[in-house]
Amino acid sequence: MELYTVGKIVNTHGIRGEVKVLATTDFVDQRFQDDATLYLVKKNQAPLELTVEHARVHKGMVLVKFKQFNNINEVQHFREAELKVADQDQDELEEGQYYYHQIIGLTVETGDGRKLGTIKEILAPGANDVWVVQRPNQRDLLLPVIDDVVKEVDLENNKVIVELLEGLE
């Protein structure tokens, strides 16, 4: 079973065992719905299966209460842990939509075959995502994920074809 990150616990909230989660998924309502199964992963430890009792969005964070814990003392040591979902819990996406783990690691090329680098991170600052492309011996390139820039995503060949608009490079 492969696990995919949907959030990171950044702190506790209140005294009844809620945690503050920085979500890294576009499907917050689905991933943190009541009775959803999440896996808590801390460095060098086996994943811990948890069940969401309830969750709500508060000030840009997701406040999550797990059925297994009812007290702040039981969840304090979860800070900095990641919350993940199993691969079988992922839905099929519409044409042209991708999960982050499918994009990170792809090689970025221009239409004429010039290799630019590898996607190392995805930022979600607002209207559209931004792919951070790590380039050899250069600063990272920030690519807005818009139709004018991203021309083709080829998962089979692990590459993305882009057209660099003026001022991007």
QUILINPE-V82727 format. One record per residue. N is the residue number from 0. SS is DSSP state (hx for helix, st for strand, lp for the rest). PSI is psi in radians with two decimals (999 if undefined). Layout:
n & ss & psi
N & SS & PSI
N & SS & PSI
This chain:
n & ss & psi
0 & lp & 2.23
1 & lp & 2.49
2 & st & 2.51
3 & st & 2.35
4 & st & 2.34
5 & st & -0.11
6 & st & 2.96
7 & st & 2.30
8 & st & 2.14
9 & st & -0.32
10 & st & 3.08
11 & st & 2.95
12 & st & 2.06
13 & lp & -2.92
14 & lp & 0.00
15 & lp & 0.29
16 & lp & 0.23
17 & st & 2.62
18 & st & 2.62
19 & st & 2.22
20 & st & 2.28
21 & st & 1.87
22 & st & 2.43
23 & lp & 0.63
24 & lp & 2.63
25 & lp & -0.08
26 & lp & 0.97
27 & hx & -0.84
28 & hx & -0.69
29 & hx & -0.81
30 & hx & -0.56
31 & lp & 0.39
32 & lp & 2.79
33 & lp & 2.39
34 & lp & 0.13
35 & lp & 2.54
36 & st & 2.18
37 & st & 2.72
38 & st & 2.16
39 & st & 2.16
40 & st & 2.09
41 & lp & 2.67
42 & lp & 2.36
43 & lp & 0.45
44 & lp & 2.64
45 & lp & 2.57
46 & lp & 2.46
47 & st & 2.08
48 & st & 2.23
49 & st & 2.71
50 & st & 2.27
51 & st & 2.18
52 & st & -0.86
53 & st & 2.80
54 & st & 2.67
55 & st & 2.65
56 & st & 2.32
57 & st & 2.03
58 & lp & 0.82
59 & lp & -0.02
60 & st & 2.81
61 & st & 2.11
62 & st & 2.10
63 & st & 2.35
64 & st & 2.19
65 & st & 2.51
66 & lp & -0.51
67 & lp & -0.25
68 & lp & 2.39
69 & lp & 0.22
70 & lp & 2.50
71 & hx & -0.61
72 & hx & -0.45
73 & hx & -0.35
74 & hx & -0.08
75 & hx & -0.67
76 & hx & 0.08
77 & hx & -0.11
78 & lp & 2.43
79 & lp & 0.01
80 & lp & 2.68
81 & st & 2.59
82 & st & 2.31
83 & st & 2.80
84 & st & 2.71
85 & st & 2.66
86 & hx & -0.56
87 & hx & -0.22
88 & hx & 0.08
89 & lp & 2.38
90 & lp & 2.76
91 & lp & 2.40
92 & lp & 2.80
93 & lp & 2.83
94 & lp & 2.29
95 & lp & 0.03
96 & lp & 2.54
97 & lp & 2.65
98 & lp & 2.65
99 & hx & -0.76
100 & hx & -0.34
101 & hx & -0.47
102 & hx & -0.73
103 & lp & 2.24
104 & lp & -0.19
105 & lp & 2.57
106 & st & 2.40
107 & st & 2.23
108 & st & 2.68
109 & st & 2.95
110 & lp & -0.48
111 & lp & 0.20
112 & lp & 0.07
113 & lp & 2.15
114 & st & 2.25
115 & st & -0.59
116 & st & -2.75
117 & st & 2.42
118 & st & 2.11
119 & st & -0.30
120 & st & 2.72
121 & st & 2.22
122 & st & 2.57
123 & lp & 1.23
124 & lp & -0.32
125 & lp & -2.05
126 & lp & -0.64
127 & lp & 2.75
128 & lp & 2.82
129 & st & 2.20
130 & st & 2.28
131 & st & 2.01
132 & st & 2.08
133 & st & 2.16
134 & lp & 2.49
135 & lp & 2.27
136 & lp & 0.45
137 & lp & 2.92
138 & lp & 2.74
139 & lp & 2.56
140 & st & 2.29
141 & st & 2.03
142 & st & 2.07
143 & st & 2.40
144 & lp & 1.47
145 & lp & 2.76
146 & lp & -0.54
147 & lp & -0.41
148 & lp & -0.94
149 & st & 1.91
150 & st & -0.61
151 & st & 2.38
152 & st & 2.01
153 & st & 1.56
154 & lp & -0.59
155 & lp & -0.67
156 & lp & 0.19
157 & lp & 0.80
158 & st & 2.81
159 & st & 2.32
160 & st & 2.23
161 & st & 2.79
162 & lp & 2.04
163 & lp & 2.03
164 & lp & 2.78
165 & lp & 2.29
166 & lp & -0.15
167 & lp & -0.64
168 & lp & 999
